[in-house]
Amino acid sequence: MTALPTEARPVRLILDLDPRSAAPSGTLTAGSGATSPFSGWVGLTRAIELALAAGRGDRAADGNHTTTEEEQP
């Protein structure tokens, strides 16, 4: 297990689920305000990965990155 850098901080996430859906479906919002809609367990996992990458300042490997108003030029 690798140690986290001392400057690493938790990433706050807000999970909004659609109660009518059989599979998990909804929107994941990071503390920065960036949102990622998702559908299914794999979609939820990917939304979490994107939020964690954004928290580290990484760009998504597939080029997808939801911008917030603060990030727009």
GROMACS elastic network, one bead per residue, 0.5 to 0.9 nm:
[ bonds ]
;  ai    aj funct       b0    kb
    3     6     6  0.87141   500
    4     7     6  0.81008   500
    4     8     6  0.62653   500
    5     8     6  0.53483   500
    5     9     6  0.89574   500
    6     9     6  0.82955   500
    8    56     6  0.80995   500
    9    55     6  0.84853   500
   10    55     6  0.84471   500
   11    30     6  0.72196   500
   11    31     6  0.68485   500
   11    51     6  0.77636   500
   11    52     6  0.67447   500
   11    55     6  0.62524   500
   12    29     6  0.85357   500
   12    30     6  0.59883   500
   12    31     6  0.51364   500
   12    32     6  0.85935   500
   13    28     6  0.67055   500
   13    29     6  0.56249   500
   13    31     6  0.59505   500
   13    48     6  0.83152   500
   13    51     6  0.78143   500
   14    27     6  0.81655   500
   14    28     6  0.56959   500
   14    30     6  0.63450   500
   14    31     6  0.76454   500
   15    26     6  0.74797   500
   15    27     6  0.61040   500
   15    29     6  0.64819   500
   15    30     6  0.88950   500
   16    25     6  0.82950   500
   16    26     6  0.54633   500
   16    27     6  0.52144   500
   16    28     6  0.63121   500
   16    29     6  0.81129   500
   17    20     6  0.88338   500
   17    21     6  0.84340   500
   17    24     6  0.67413   500
   17    25     6  0.56959   500
   17    27     6  0.67273   500
   17    28     6  0.85926   500
   18    21     6  0.57283   500
   18    22     6  0.89474   500
   18    24     6  0.73046   500
   18    25     6  0.56230   500
   18    26     6  0.53956   500
   18    27     6  0.86649   500
   19    22     6  0.79306   500
   19    24     6  0.83904   500
   19    25     6  0.82919   500
   19    26     6  0.89731   500
   20    25     6  0.89743   500
   21    24     6  0.65385   500
   21    25     6  0.63718   500
   21    26     6  0.89236   500
   22    25     6  0.82639   500
   22    40     6  0.89359   500
   23    39     6  0.71066   500
   23    40     6  0.52438   500
   23    41     6  0.72705   500
   24    38     6  0.79840   500
   24    39     6  0.59640   500
   24    41     6  0.62372   500
   24    43     6  0.85882   500
   24    44     6  0.73656   500
   25    37     6  0.78073   500
   25    38     6  0.56100   500
   25    40     6  0.59267   500
   25    41     6  0.83518   500
   25    43     6  0.82419   500
   25    44     6  0.76530   500
   26    36     6  0.86007   500
   26    37     6  0.57633   500
   26    38     6  0.55885   500
   26    39     6  0.65636   500
   26    44     6  0.85059   500
   27    35     6  0.66102   500
   27    36     6  0.56104   500
   27    38     6  0.59381   500
   27    39     6  0.86677   500
   27    44     6  0.85975   500
   27    47     6  0.84205   500
   28    34     6  0.84083   500
   28    35     6  0.56623   500
   28    36     6  0.52177   500
   28    37     6  0.62370   500
   28    38     6  0.74764   500
   28    44     6  0.78939   500
   28    47     6  0.65437   500
   28    48     6  0.74932   500
   28    51     6  0.82512   500
   29    32     6  0.79273   500
   29    33     6  0.59693   500
   29    34     6  0.57202   500
   29    36     6  0.64442   500
   29    37     6  0.86198   500
   29    47     6  0.89223   500
   29    51     6  0.78996   500
   30    33     6  0.53658   500
   30    34     6  0.54535   500
   30    35     6  0.64329   500
   30    36     6  0.85213   500
   30    48     6  0.88844   500
   30    51     6  0.59493   500
   30    52     6  0.85996   500
   30    54     6  0.85748   500
   30    55     6  0.83264   500
   31    34     6  0.74451   500
   31    51     6  0.89113   500
   31    55     6  0.87901   500
   32    35     6  0.88398   500
   32    54     6  0.87395   500
   32    55     6  0.82744   500
   32    68     6  0.76011   500
   33    67     6  0.84809   500
   33    68     6  0.61253   500
   33    69     6  0.86095   500
   34    51     6  0.78478   500
   34    54     6  0.86386   500
   34    65     6  0.84482   500
   34    66     6  0.57786   500
   34    67     6  0.59697   500
   34    68     6  0.54360   500
   35    47     6  0.85411   500
   35    51     6  0.83733   500
   35    66     6  0.63474   500
   35    67     6  0.81325   500
   35    68     6  0.82295   500
   36    44     6  0.88962   500
   36    46     6  0.89714   500
   36    47     6  0.56906   500
   36    48     6  0.86019   500
   36    50     6  0.80203   500
   36    51     6  0.81191   500
   36    65     6  0.87481   500
   36    66     6  0.69668   500
   37    43     6  0.82204   500
   37    44     6  0.83469   500
   37    47     6  0.73244   500
   38    41     6  0.85070   500
   38    42     6  0.84722   500
   38    44     6  0.55031   500
   38    45     6  0.87486   500
   38    46     6  0.80568   500
   38    47     6  0.65671   500
   39    42     6  0.76443   500
   39    43     6  0.51133   500
   39    44     6  0.65334   500
   40    43     6  0.51660   500
   40    44     6  0.62164   500
   40    45     6  0.86639   500
   41    44     6  0.50659   500
   41    45     6  0.61596   500
   41    46     6  0.86049   500
   42    45     6  0.50327   500
   42    46     6  0.61615   500
   42    47     6  0.86102   500
   43    46     6  0.50612   500
   43    47     6  0.61543   500
   43    48     6  0.86736   500
   44    47     6  0.50508   500
   44    48     6  0.62807   500
   44    49     6  0.86463   500
   45    48     6  0.51621   500
   45    49     6  0.62207   500
   45    50     6  0.87101   500
   46    50     6  0.61494   500
   46    51     6  0.85960   500
   47    50     6  0.51304   500
   47    51     6  0.62381   500
   47    52     6  0.86824   500
   48    51     6  0.50805   500
   48    52     6  0.61737   500
   48    53     6  0.85576   500
   49    52     6  0.51423   500
   49    53     6  0.60925   500
   49    54     6  0.85614   500
   49    60     6  0.87195   500
   50    53     6  0.50383   500
   50    54     6  0.60829   500
   50    55     6  0.85243   500
   50    58     6  0.87439   500
   50    59     6  0.83387   500
   50    60     6  0.63691   500
   50    64     6  0.85991   500
   50    65     6  0.77514   500
   51    54     6  0.50712   500
   51    55     6  0.61596   500
   51    56     6  0.87422   500
   52    56     6  0.63747   500
   52    57     6  0.86287   500
   52    58     6  0.85352   500
   53    56     6  0.50946   500
   53    57     6  0.61380   500
   53    59     6  0.66922   500
   53    60     6  0.68281   500
   54    58     6  0.54954   500
   54    59     6  0.67742   500
   54    60     6  0.79273   500
   54    65     6  0.82589   500
   55    58     6  0.75371   500
   56    59     6  0.89897   500
   58    61     6  0.87301   500
   59    62     6  0.84612   500
   59    63     6  0.67802   500
   59    64     6  0.78752   500
   59    65     6  0.69853   500
   60    63     6  0.51714   500
   60    64     6  0.57786   500
   60    65     6  0.63749   500
   61    64     6  0.76263   500
   62    65     6  0.87526   500
   67    70     6  0.78724   500
   67    71     6  0.58241   500
   67    72     6  0.67541   500
   68    71     6  0.53071   500
   68    72     6  0.66805   500
   69    72     6  0.54204   500
   69    73     6  0.86346   500
   70    73     6  0.80540   500
